[in-house]
Amino acid sequence: MSGHAPVRRDMSQRYCAGGFTYPFGSYPEEEFLQVEGYDSRYLKDDGCFYYEIILSHEKTLGAFLSLCALLPEKVYLVVKINSGDYYRDHDTYISEETISRADLVSWVDDWKDVVLDDGFIGFGMFAEGGGAEVFLDDHKTIHVYHKDPDVMESALEKMGLPFIMDVKFFWDGPHYHEPLPLDEDYGDDYLTAFEDLADLYELYLDEDEDEDTAPDGDPIGITCWKVEIRGYIPASASRPVAQGFYSTVYINAESRKDVSELVDEYLSGREEQVDLYLQMARVPFELLTSEMRVKNPGPNEPCVWHESERIVFDWDLPSD
């Protein structure tokens, strides 16, 4: 179970160049003299101004929180995590209901190592009705949408940030993305953070309308999926405490909806339930290891064809 913020193992690998300190999880492949500053433009279709803001690592948290303070007291949460999917880079989740901005700021403080340094997660919040959003992406560049340029430029001036037309970002060129290394007690970095958010708030996946087509527009059809789940065996008279488990399930399916149905059918046959999908990632059959290809003799047949060894734990859920 989640509930504890992660602890970094090693700070020594952070990359610095020309006085600019990069986040642990995203930095250029080659030497790059990144400068601090921002660029902006007016988005006519959205009726607001868009700002891209980049600062050295040690200044990013303060700037992010200051900009979040320009949003209303109630906001929606948006989080993007690395999907592990062959066809898409990120999965985007949005909260079902508005959330106290102060609560989200508190969460950022608890999880600041992941928010500021993990190259596989982005975190932000936006106002109901649109037109105001602050988002810290997986490169730890801040993106802001706001309707009042005077308010924004006053805030940026207080930070001492210069306006730079067409500012160059290190992530425009070849660059690395890495997950944050954590103590062994905590499991998966950005997924642990996402799990904590999912336990706190109702999140929904912002579905891609073109999910079932490849970038060239051709239909993908049935393909392999690697699915990370948290599930449980419900408590009962004979088992007063539910048994939870983490597992990786491999499935042949055409869509996320089909994946969910196959997982539900698979677990219900074992009198188990899925509690949370941590990730669903499509992996073409030919990219599976030879060992995994052997386990999947019918890649065009919808089915659950393999489950990894589980990590189990006692979970104090109420019995049905």
Secondary structure as UniProt FT lines:
FT   TURN            12..13
FT   STRAND          16..17
FT   TURN            18..19
FT   STRAND          20..21
FT   TURN            24..25
FT   STRAND          26..28
FT   STRAND          37..43
FT   TURN            44..47
FT   STRAND          48..54
FT   HELIX           57..68
FT   TURN            69..70
FT   STRAND          74..82
FT   STRAND          90..95
FT   STRAND          99..100
FT   HELIX           101..110
FT   HELIX           112..117
FT   TURN            119..120
FT   STRAND          121..126
FT   TURN            128..129
FT   STRAND          132..136
FT   TURN            138..139
FT   STRAND          142..146
FT   HELIX           149..158
FT   TURN            159..160
FT   TURN            165..166
FT   HELIX           170..172
FT   STRAND          175..177
FT   HELIX           184..186
FT   HELIX           189..200
FT   STRAND          203..205
FT   TURN            209..212
FT   TURN            215..216
FT   STRAND          223..233
FT   STRAND          242..253
FT   HELIX           256..268
FT   TURN            269..271
FT   STRAND          273..283
FT   HELIX           285..287
FT   HELIX           290..295
FT   TURN            299..300
FT   STRAND          303..307
FT   STRAND          311..315
//
